[in-house]
């Protein structure tokens, strides 16, 4: 192993992340002296250290005017035409290390290949998941019968009876808060700040939009907020003329905006502590309340200036967090806190001797009501004045009378987590958002069932069924989920002992194998979820599972640098070790089988492309030229001649997490590190190939996979825990997500990457 490979491999194994070197492209014509000399000159020149995601392929070919001219001469030279005959190769340099890719025999004139965007495009069809684990007050029911909530960069409008979705797609990073206008049609949604692929900040903002037409009516605060928008609220006393915003800066700036003009009316530093909620008084738009860590503040807006008064806890224990609050029908402010209490606040001069001068201007606790074990995460006022509270540790939803006498209650099943937020449907029926990213529907009398479910931690494993419209996902939350792409529902979910990182269906469709983060891998029966096989290879995480086309072999790629090969019998229920592919100098990242099931192509963490003769005893094929015309049953390797063009300018070698060729072999989908899903034509062997670009994810896209008939593409986010299902459209079919260069708020593909 050469020293650089050893460093890459050791570094990757120790810290568990990918090594990040810069990327170069260079065309090398075999047996061509001028080209060889150019390559040698480039390799012999002192290497300049480049920042992550900074250097483009063009820049790397032009370190000096002389090299730039030489590269242009080679590109434009007539003598170059026709030199790409059998045996010629292309080299992609990563940190000066060449990756050789041989040109297939059926390509006679490589330089004449024209790269065009594919005819196929994508349209967002369905969003799986809900962000309840770390967001508040993010579930509402509209008069249209649609529940509005968000996950990643998408605000979802889900009709709870018709089970249909619409999507507001104008945000450029993760949405963090929602508010509904008093007209119950307009919606305000605020987002986080992000960074583009060059590390430049992207500014957060609030959009006010029409939920009927999905048209953006106003953009609030672009350039005014730091880091992100934490909370938003419309005024009520004046029919929603103003919007209040709390940003996520250190001072948690509180600002008031004119909704129609989009202008700032007032701004003030709020507190250095976390702020969880903000609301206008329903009786007076000049009065605002905020709450958060160890505080409740009562704000007054007068003459364009905001002033605050702190809530006084007095004889009551000061809780660590004030989680939520509402205005009761009597005008009191009710807060829910981390001690499990509902506190009733009001102006009082009762303890003037204790509080001293100015006591008449203080807000004090009038009453303490014990409500829940653990935190009170949410409060909701029903028509008629009854109150609903949602608990954390006890997972209870309690209905209270106007004077806070308990009336009824119901406990949420443990598997859904704590109660995060409650939305009233009709006074009896409720929607409940939970901390384990589920939305439940039901009543206190009859209980609740899930209508939206999702993962709760980073996602990596994805596989689509070979003959049915179902797919499987797994991740760091140890959940393995089978989803029905036609019915848009979760068919089943099971919890493993370790995190699942990769998966593949047996070609017969009866079982699925899942690779875990400990070197262990399991095989599950698709119908019964029964564990039919349990094996372990090494003690490092597994990164890829791949069955041969006829299902007779299973290849297991590990972070210990080996590919383990098993023979498969009894319909995928029995596995016997056949051999081990030894030769990679870093962890396995991707692999594919040949169509005849005899060979494997694999990629590794140090960007090697190796070929293996499995049928001949798992032998490494030293002469890679012999594999240039081999046909592959799937194409998921991110490095290879047929997909070289998917690497964008400035890529550092780790920017593409996954790719997948369609079954028709016409397009290839790419999951990148900047929240984008790309669609390229296939094959795509030339640098700077054009593509269609789509966004919606709020973090690195970890995986993509086409359904069995190429009707849909499934993409998966990492930290955003979001699964997006895209409809593949062709020809003259309706397409609404095309790239717009004139207005960054007009299409999903114009969204910018997040953190």
C-alpha positions in Angstrom: 0.0 0.0 0.0 1.4 3.4 -0.9 1.8 6.0 1.9 -1.1 8.2 0.6 -3.5 5.3 0.4 -2.5 4.2 3.9 -3.1 7.7 5.3 -6.5 7.9 3.6 -7.6 4.5 4.8 -6.3 4.9 8.4 -7.8 8.4 8.6 -11.2 7.2 7.4 -11.4 4.2 9.7 -10.3 6.2 12.8 -12.7 9.1 12.6 -15.5 7.4 10.6 -15.8 10.0 7.9 -14.7 10.2 4.3 -11.3 11.7 3.3 -11.7 15.0 1.4 -9.1 15.6 -1.3 -9.7 17.9 -4.3 -10.7 16.5 -7.7 -9.1 16.9 -11.1 -10.0 15.7 -14.6 -7.5 15.1 -17.3 -7.8 13.4 -20.7 -5.0 11.0 -21.4 -4.5 9.6 -24.9 -2.5 6.3 -24.6 0.7 6.1 -26.8 0.4 9.9 -27.5 3.7 11.6 -26.6 2.4 15.1 -26.3 -0.4 14.1 -24.1 1.9 11.9 -21.9 4.2 14.8 -21.6 1.4 17.1 -20.5 0.3 14.6 -17.8 3.9 14.2 -16.6 4.3 18.0 -16.4 1.1 18.3 -14.4 2.1 15.5 -12.0 5.7 16.8 -11.6 4.5 20.4 -10.7 4.4 21.2 -7.0 0.9 20.6 -5.7 -1.0 23.5 -4.3 -3.3 22.9 -1.3 -6.9 23.6 -2.2 -9.8 24.4 0.0 -12.7 22.0 0.3 -15.1 22.4 -2.7 -13.0 25.2 -4.1 -11.2 24.2 -7.2 -12.9 23.5 -10.5 -11.7 21.0 -13.1 -10.9 23.9 -15.5 -8.7 25.6 -12.9 -6.8 22.4 -12.2 -6.0 22.2 -15.9 -4.7 25.7 -15.9 -2.1 26.1 -13.2 0.0 28.3 -15.5 -0.6 30.1 -18.9 1.6 27.5 -20.6 -0.3 24.6 -19.2 -3.6 26.3 -20.1 -2.5 26.8 -23.6 -1.2 23.2 -23.9 -4.5 21.9 -22.7 -6.4 24.1 -25.2 -4.1 23.0 -28.0 -4.8 19.3 -27.1 -8.6 20.0 -26.9 -8.7 21.9 -30.2 -6.1 19.9 -32.2 -7.3 18.2 -35.3 -4.8 15.5 -34.8 -6.6 14.5 -31.6 -9.7 13.5 -33.5 -9.8 9.8 -34.0 -7.1 9.0 -31.4 -9.6 7.5 -29.0 -9.5 4.0 -30.5 -9.6 0.7 -28.7 -7.4 0.7 -25.6 -7.5 4.5 -25.0 -8.3 5.8 -21.5 -9.4 8.8 -19.5 -7.9 9.7 -16.3 -9.5 11.6 -13.4 -7.0 12.8 -10.9 -7.8 13.1 -7.2 -5.1 14.7 -5.2 -2.7 13.9 -8.0 -3.6 10.2 -8.0 -4.8 9.0 -11.4 -8.0 7.0 -11.7 -7.9 5.3 -15.1 -11.2 4.6 -17.0 -10.9 2.8 -20.3 -13.1 3.8 -23.2 -15.5 1.1 -24.4 -14.9 -0.3 -27.9 -18.2 1.0 -29.2 -17.1 4.6 -28.7 -14.9 5.5 -31.6 -14.7 9.3 -31.2 -14.8 10.3 -27.6 -14.3 14.0 -28.3 -17.4 14.0 -30.5 -19.7 12.7 -27.8 -22.4 15.3 -27.0 -23.8 15.5 -23.5 -27.5 16.7 -23.3 -29.8 16.9 -20.4 -32.1 13.8 -20.3 -35.6 13.9 -21.7 -36.8 12.6 -18.4 -37.5 15.0 -15.5 -38.7 14.7 -12.0 -41.8 16.0 -10.2 -42.2 15.8 -6.4 -45.0 13.2 -5.8 -44.9 12.5 -2.1 -43.1 13.5 1.1 -42.6 10.9 3.9 -42.0 12.2 7.4 -42.7 15.1 9.7 -40.3 17.3 11.8 -41.5 16.9 15.3 -38.4 15.9 17.2 -37.1 19.5 17.6 -39.7 21.9 16.4 -42.8 23.4 18.1 -46.2 24.6 17.0 -45.7 23.2 13.5 -49.0 21.4 12.8 -52.3 23.2 11.8 -55.5 22.2 10.1 -56.8 24.5 7.3 -60.5 25.0 6.4 -59.6 23.1 3.2 -59.3 19.9 5.3 -55.5 19.9 4.8 -53.0 19.5 7.6 -50.1 21.8 7.1 -46.7 20.8 8.5 -43.1 20.7 7.3 -40.0 18.5 7.0 -36.7 19.5 5.3 -37.3 22.4 2.9 -40.9 21.4 2.1 -44.1 22.6 3.6 -46.6 19.8 3.2 -50.4 20.3 2.8 -51.9 16.8 3.5 -55.6 16.3 3.0 -56.5 14.0 5.9 -59.6 12.6 4.4 -58.6 12.3 0.7 -55.0 11.3 1.6 -53.4 13.6 -1.0 -50.5 16.0 -0.7 -49.6 19.4 -2.1 -46.3 21.0 -1.5 -45.0 24.5 -1.0 -41.5 24.4 -2.4 -40.1 28.0 -2.3 -37.8 27.6 0.7 -34.0 27.4 0.2 -33.2 25.6 3.5 -34.9 23.7 6.3 -38.2 25.2 7.4 -38.3 25.7 11.2 -41.6 27.4 12.0 -45.2 28.0 10.8 -48.0 30.4 11.6 -51.6 30.6 10.2 -53.1 34.0 9.3 -56.5 34.9 11.0 -58.1 34.4 7.5 -56.9 30.7 7.8 -55.7 30.8 4.2 -52.4 32.7 4.3 -49.4 30.9 5.9 -46.1 32.2 7.2 -43.1 29.9 7.2 -39.6 30.7 8.3 -36.4 28.9 7.5 -32.8 28.4 8.6 -29.8 30.0 7.0 -27.6 27.8 5.0 -24.4 27.7 3.0 -23.8 27.1 -0.7 -21.2 24.6 -2.0 -18.4 27.3 -1.7 -19.2 27.9 1.9 -20.9 31.2 1.4 -23.9 32.0 3.7 -27.4 31.9 2.3 -29.7 34.3 4.1 -32.8 33.1 6.0 -36.2 34.6 5.5 -39.9 34.3 6.1 -42.4 33.6 3.3 -46.1 34.6 3.5 -48.0 32.5 1.0 -51.5 31.6 -0.1 -52.3 28.0 0.9 -55.0 27.7 -1.8 -52.8 28.7 -4.8 -49.3 28.1 -3.3 -48.4 31.6 -4.5 -45.8 33.5 -2.5 -47.3 36.8 -1.4 -44.5 38.4 0.5 -40.9 37.7 1.4 -40.0 39.0 4.9 -36.7 39.9 6.3 -34.1 38.8 3.7 -30.8 40.1 5.0 -32.3 40.9 8.4 -32.1 37.6 10.2 -29.0 35.6 11.4 -28.8 31.8 11.4 -32.5 31.3 11.0 -36.0 32.1 12.0 -37.1 30.4 15.2 -40.7 31.5 15.7 -43.3 33.5 13.8 -46.8 34.8 14.6 -49.6 36.9 13.0 -51.5 39.6 14.8 -55.2 38.9 15.4 -56.8 42.1 16.7 -56.2 43.9 13.4 -57.0 40.9 11.1 -53.4 39.9 10.6 -51.8 43.2 9.5 -48.5 42.4 11.3 -46.1 39.5 11.6 -43.8 39.0 14.6 -40.5 37.1 14.1 -37.9 35.8 16.5 -34.6 35.0 14.9 -31.9 32.5 16.0 -29.1 35.0 16.6 -27.4 35.2 20.0 -29.7 38.0 21.1 -32.8 36.4 19.6 -33.9 39.6 17.9 -37.7 40.3 18.1 -39.0 42.2 15.1 -42.5 43.3 13.9 -43.3 43.5 10.2 -46.0 44.9 8.0 -47.4 41.9 6.2 -48.6 43.8 3.1 -45.6 46.0 2.6 -42.9 43.6 4.0 -41.3 46.5 6.0 -39.9 46.3 9.5 -41.9 48.3 12.1 -39.8 47.6 15.2 -36.9 45.5 16.4 -35.3 44.8 19.8 -32.9 42.4 21.4 -35.0 39.7 23.1 -32.7 37.6 25.3 -29.5 35.5 25.1 -31.5 32.4 26.2 -33.4 30.1 23.9 -36.9 31.4 22.8 -39.5 28.8 22.0 -42.7 30.8 21.1 -44.1 34.2 20.3 -47.7 35.4 20.0 -49.7 38.6 19.7 -52.4 39.2 22.2 -55.7 38.4 20.5 -57.2 41.5 22.0 -54.4 44.1 21.3 -51.8 43.9 18.5 -49.5 46.2 20.6 -49.1 43.4 23.2 -46.7 40.5 22.5 -45.7 37.5 24.6 -42.5 35.4 24.3 -41.3 32.4 26.3 -38.3 30.1 26.5 -35.5 29.1 28.8 -36.3 30.4 32.3 -38.4 33.3 31.1 -41.7 34.7 30.1 -41.6 38.2 28.6 -44.5 40.6 28.0 -43.8 43.1 25.3 -45.5 46.4 24.5 -45.2 48.1 21.0 -45.6 51.9 21.1 -44.5 54.4 18.6 -42.3 51.9 16.8 -40.5 50.9 20.0 -40.7 47.7 21.9 -40.4 47.5 25.7 -40.6 44.4 27.8 -41.7 43.3 31.3 -40.5 40.1 32.8 -42.9 37.6 34.3 -42.3 37.3 38.1 -42.4 33.8 39.5 -42.4 35.0 43.1 -43.1 32.2 45.6 -43.4 29.6 42.8 -40.4 27.5 41.7 -38.8 28.9 38.5 -38.9 26.2 35.9 -35.9 25.6 33.6 -38.0 26.0 30.5 -41.3 27.6 29.7 -42.2 25.4 26.7 -45.4 26.9 25.4 -48.3 29.4 26.1 -51.8 30.3 25.0 -54.3 33.1 25.6 -57.3 31.7 27.4 -60.8 32.8 26.6 -60.8 35.0 29.7 -57.7 36.9 28.5 -55.2 35.3 30.8 -51.9 33.9 29.6 -51.4 30.2 30.3 -47.9 28.7 30.1 -46.8 25.1 30.1 -43.4 24.4 31.7 -40.7 21.7 32.1 -42.0 21.0 35.7 -45.3 19.7 34.3 -47.3 22.7 35.5 -49.8 25.1 33.8 -49.3 28.6 35.1 -51.9 31.3 34.9 -50.4 34.8 34.5 -51.9 38.2 35.0 -51.2 41.8 36.1 -51.4 42.1 39.9 -50.5 44.4 42.7 -51.2 41.8 45.4 -47.6 41.6 46.8 -46.6 45.2 46.7 -44.8 45.0 50.0 -42.7 42.0 48.7 -42.2 43.2 45.2 -41.7 46.9 46.0 -42.2 49.9 43.8 -43.6 49.2 40.3 -45.5 46.1 41.4 -48.6 47.3 39.5 -46.6 46.9 36.3 -45.5 43.3 36.8 -46.9 40.1 35.5 -47.3 37.5 38.1 -48.5 33.9 38.5 -52.2 33.9 39.6 -52.5 30.1 39.7 -50.5 26.9 39.4 -52.1 23.8 38.0 -50.4 20.4 38.1 -50.9 18.9 34.7 -48.2 16.4 33.5 -45.3 14.3 34.6 -42.4 15.8 32.8 -42.8 18.8 30.4 -46.0 20.4 29.1 -44.9 20.6 25.5 -48.1 22.2 24.0 -51.3 24.0 24.9 -54.3 24.4 22.6 -57.5 26.4 23.1 -60.7 24.9 21.7 -63.8 26.7 20.6 -65.8 27.3 23.7 -62.8 27.9 25.8 -61.7 24.3 26.8 -58.0 23.7 27.0 -55.9 20.8 25.7 -52.4 20.1 27.1 -49.8 17.6 25.7 -47.3 15.9 27.9 -43.7 14.9 27.4 -42.7 12.1 29.7 -46.3 10.9 30.3 -47.3 11.2 26.7 -50.8 12.2 27.7 -53.3 14.6 26.1 -55.6 16.1 28.7 -58.8 18.1 28.1 -59.4 20.9 30.7 -62.5 23.0 31.4 -62.3 26.7 31.1 -61.4 27.0 34.8 -58.7 24.3 34.4 -60.6 21.3 35.8 -59.5 18.0 34.1 -62.2 16.4 32.1 -60.8 13.6 29.9 -57.4 12.3 28.9 -55.7 9.8 26.6 -52.2 8.4 26.5 -50.3 8.3 23.2 -48.6 4.9 22.4 -44.9 4.9 23.5 -43.6 4.1 20.0 -44.7 7.5 18.8 -42.9 9.5 21.4 -44.1 12.5 23.4 -46.8 14.9 22.4 -45.2 17.8 20.5 -48.2 19.8 19.3 -52.0 19.5 18.9 -54.3 20.8 16.2 -58.1 20.9 16.7 -60.2 19.3 14.0 -63.8 19.8 15.2 -63.6 20.0 19.0 -63.5 16.3 19.4 -61.2 15.0 16.7 -57.6 16.0 17.0 -54.3 15.9 15.1 -51.3 15.2 17.3 -47.7 15.8 16.2 -45.1 13.7 18.2 -41.5 13.9 19.0 -40.8 10.7 17.0 -41.9 12.4 13.8 -45.4 11.0 13.6 -48.8 12.7 13.1 -51.7 11.0 14.8 -55.4 11.4 14.2 -58.1 10.5 16.7 -60.1 11.4 19.8 -59.6 11.2 23.5 -62.4 8.6 23.7 -61.3 6.3 20.9 -57.5 6.8 20.8 -55.2 7.7 18.0 -53.8 6.2 14.8 -50.8 7.4 12.8 -51.5 9.1 9.5 -47.9 10.3 8.9 -44.8 8.5 10.1 -41.1 8.9 9.5 -37.6 8.1 10.7 -36.1 10.0 13.6 -32.3 9.9 12.9 -29.9 10.0 10.0 -30.8 7.8 7.0 -28.5 5.9 4.7 -30.0 2.5 3.6 -32.4 2.4 0.7 -33.6 -0.4 -1.6 -36.5 -0.7 -4.0 -38.4 -4.0 -4.6 -37.6 -5.8 -7.9 -41.2 -6.2 -9.0 -43.5 -4.2 -6.6 -43.9 -0.5 -5.9 -42.5 -0.8 -2.4 -39.2 0.3 -1.0 -37.2 -0.1 2.2 -35.3 2.4 4.3 -33.0 2.1 7.4 -30.8 4.4 9.4 -29.2 5.4 12.6 -32.5 5.2 14.5 -32.3 1.3 14.1 -35.7 1.3 12.4 -36.2 -0.7 9.2 -39.2 0.6 7.3 -41.1 -0.8 4.3 -43.0 1.8 2.4 -45.8 1.4 -0.2 -45.0 3.9 -3.0 -48.5 3.5 -4.5 -50.5 3.9 -1.3 -48.0 6.4 0.2 -48.0 4.6 3.5 -45.8 2.7 5.9 -46.5 -1.1 5.5 -44.4 -2.1 8.4 -41.5 -1.1 10.6 -39.3 -3.1 12.8 -36.5 -2.1 15.2 -33.0 -3.7 15.1 -30.4 -3.9 17.7 -27.9 -1.8 15.7 -28.1 1.0 13.1 -28.9 -0.1 9.5 -26.7 1.5 6.8 -27.4 -0.4 3.6 -29.9 -2.9 2.1 -30.9 -4.9 -1.0 -33.8 -7.0 -2.0 -33.2 -10.6 -3.2 -34.3 -10.8 -6.9 -37.1 -13.1 -6.0 -38.6 -10.3 -3.9 -39.3 -12.5 -0.8 -36.5 -11.3 1.5 -34.3 -8.3 2.1 -30.8 -8.1 3.5 -29.8 -5.2 5.8 -26.2 -4.3 6.6 -25.5 -2.8 10.1 -22.9 -0.6 11.6 -21.2 -3.5 13.5 -20.3 -5.8 10.6 -23.5 -7.8 11.3 -26.1 -8.3 8.5 -29.5 -9.7 8.7 -32.1 -11.1 6.3 -35.8 -10.4 6.9 -38.8 -12.0 5.4 -40.8 -9.3 3.6 -44.2 -10.6 4.7 -43.7 -11.7 8.2 -40.6 -9.5 9.1 -39.1 -12.7 10.5 -35.4 -12.9 10.9 -34.4 -15.7 8.5 -30.6 -15.2 8.6 -28.1 -13.5 10.8 -24.3 -13.2 10.0 -21.3 -11.1 10.8 -18.3 -10.1 8.7 -15.6 -8.3 10.5 -16.3 -5.7 13.1 -16.6 -2.5 11.1 -19.7 -1.0 9.5 -21.1 -2.4 6.3 -21.7 0.1 3.4 -23.2 -1.9 0.6 -25.3 -5.1 0.1 -25.8 -6.3 -3.5 -27.4 -9.5 -4.8 -26.2 -10.9 -8.2 -28.9 -10.6 -11.0 -30.1 -14.2 -10.6 -30.0 -14.1 -6.8 -27.4 -16.9 -6.5 -24.8 -14.6 -4.8 -24.7 -11.8 -2.2 -21.8 -9.4 -2.0 -21.3 -7.6 1.3 -19.0 -4.5 1.2 -17.4 -3.5 4.5 -15.4 -0.7 6.0 -12.7 -3.3 6.7 -11.7 -3.0 2.9 -13.1 -6.4 2.0 -16.0 -7.6 -0.1 -17.5 -10.8 1.3 -19.2 -13.2 -1.2 -22.0 -15.6 -0.2 -23.8 -18.2 -2.1 -27.6 -17.9 -1.7 -30.0 -20.9 -1.7 -33.5 -21.7 -0.5 -35.0 -18.6 -2.0 -32.7 -16.2 -0.1 -33.0 -18.0 3.2 -29.7 -19.8 3.4 -26.2 -18.2 3.0 -22.9 -19.9 2.8 -19.5 -18.0 2.6 -18.1 -18.5 -0.9 -15.0 -16.2 -0.8 -13.6 -12.8 0.0 -12.4 -10.1 -2.4 -9.1 -8.7 -1.0 -7.2 -5.9 -2.7 -8.8 -2.5 -1.8 -6.7 -0.2 0.2 -9.6 1.6 1.8 -13.2 1.0 2.8 -15.7 -0.2 0.2 -18.3 2.4 -0.8 -20.2 1.0 -3.8 -20.3 -2.2 -5.9 -22.2 -3.6 -8.9 -22.6 -7.0 -10.5 -22.2 -7.8 -14.2 -25.2 -8.9 -16.1 -24.0 -12.5 -16.3 -23.4 -12.5 -12.5 -19.7 -13.5 -12.8 -18.0 -10.2 -12.1 -18.1 -7.3 -9.7 -17.0 -3.6 -10.1 -16.3 -1.8 -6.8 -15.3 1.6 -5.5 -13.5 2.4 -2.3 -12.9 5.4 0.0 -9.6 6.2 -1.6 -11.3 6.3 -5.1 -10.1 3.0 -6.5 -12.1 1.2 -9.2 -11.4 -2.5 -9.1 -12.9 -5.5 -10.9 -13.3 -9.0 -9.6 -13.8 -12.4 -11.1 -16.2 -13.9 -8.6 -17.0 -17.1 -10.5 -13.3 -17.7 -10.8 -12.7 -17.5 -7.1 -13.0 -13.8 -6.1 -9.8 -13.0 -8.0 -8.8 -9.4 -8.6 -8.6 -8.6 -12.3 -5.2 -6.9 -12.7 -5.8 -5.9 -16.3 -8.7 -3.5 -15.9 -8.7 -2.9 -19.6 -10.4 -6.2 -20.1 -13.5 -5.0 -18.2 -14.1 -1.9 -20.4 -16.9 -3.6 -22.5 -18.5 -5.5 -19.7 -22.2 -4.9 -19.2 -23.4 -4.2 -15.6 -26.8 -5.3 -14.2 -26.9 -2.2 -12.1 -24.8 1.0 -12.0 -24.4 2.5 -8.5 -20.6 3.0 -8.5 -19.9 6.7 -8.4 -16.6 6.2 -10.2 -16.5 4.7 -13.7 -16.3 5.7 -17.3 -20.0 5.7 -17.8 -20.7 8.2 -15.0 -17.6 10.3 -15.0 -19.6 13.4 -16.2 -21.8 13.5 -13.1 -18.9 15.0 -11.1 -19.5 18.7 -11.0 -16.9 21.4 -11.2 -15.2 22.0 -7.9 -16.0 18.5 -6.6 -13.6 17.2 -3.9 -14.2 13.5 -4.5 -16.8 13.1 -1.6 -19.5 15.3 -3.0 -21.5 12.5 -4.5 -22.9 10.1 -1.9 -24.8 7.8 -4.3 -26.0 7.3 -7.8 -28.4 5.0 -9.5 -28.9 4.1 -13.2 -32.5 3.6 -14.3 -33.6 0.1 -15.3 -34.1 1.5 -18.9 -30.4 2.5 -18.8 -31.4 6.0 -20.1 -30.8 8.2 -17.1 -28.7 8.2 -13.9 -29.8 9.9 -10.7 -27.3 11.4 -8.4 -27.4 12.2 -4.6 -25.0 14.9 -3.7 -23.7 16.6 -0.5 -25.4 19.9 -1.2 -29.1 18.8 -0.8 -29.6 18.3 -4.5 -30.8 15.4 -6.6 -29.5 15.4 -10.2 -30.8 13.7 -13.3 -28.2 13.0 -16.0 -28.4 11.1 -19.3 -26.8 7.7 -19.3 -24.1 7.0 -20.2 -22.5 10.3 -19.0 -18.8 10.0 -19.6 -17.7 13.6 -20.3 -16.9 16.3 -17.7 -19.4 19.2 -17.2 -22.3 17.2 -18.4 -25.6 19.1 -18.1 -28.3 17.8 -15.8 -31.7 18.6 -14.2 -31.3 19.6 -10.6 -33.9 19.3 -7.9 -34.1 20.3 -4.2 -36.3 19.7 -1.3 -33.9 18.0 1.1 -32.4 20.0 3.9 -29.2 18.1 4.3 -26.8 15.9 2.4 -28.7 13.5 0.1 -27.5 10.0 1.1 -29.2 7.7 -1.4 -31.3 7.5 -4.5 -33.0 4.6 -6.2 -35.5 4.0 -9.0 -38.6 1.9 -8.5 -38.7 -1.4 -10.5 -40.5 0.1 -13.5 -38.7 3.5 -13.4 -42.0 5.3 -12.7 -40.6 6.9 -9.6 -37.3 7.9 -8.0 -36.8 7.7 -4.2 -34.3 10.0 -2.6 -33.3 10.1 1.0 -31.9 12.9 3.2 -29.4 12.3 6.0 -29.9 14.6 8.9 -33.3 15.8 7.7 -34.7 12.3 8.0 -36.8 13.0 4.9 -37.8 10.6 2.2 -38.9 12.2 -1.1 -40.7 10.3 -3.8 -40.3 11.8 -7.3 -42.5 11.0 -10.3 -40.4 10.5 -13.4 -42.0 12.5 -16.3 -41.1 12.2 -20.0 -41.7 14.1 -23.2 -44.6 16.5 -23.1 -45.9 15.5 -19.7 -46.5 18.3 -17.2 -43.4 19.4 -15.5 -43.4 22.2 -12.9 -40.0 21.8 -11.2 -37.7 23.0 -14.0 -34.7 25.2 -13.1 -35.3 28.9 -12.9 -32.4 31.4 -13.1 -34.4 34.5 -12.7 -36.2 34.0 -9.4 -34.8 31.8 -6.7 -38.2 31.4 -5.2 -40.1 30.0 -8.2 -39.1 26.3 -8.3 -37.9 23.5 -6.2 -34.8 23.2 -8.4 -33.8 26.8 -7.5 -33.4 26.0 -3.8 -30.1 26.4 -2.2 -28.2 23.9 -0.1 -28.3 23.7 3.7 -26.0 22.9 6.4 
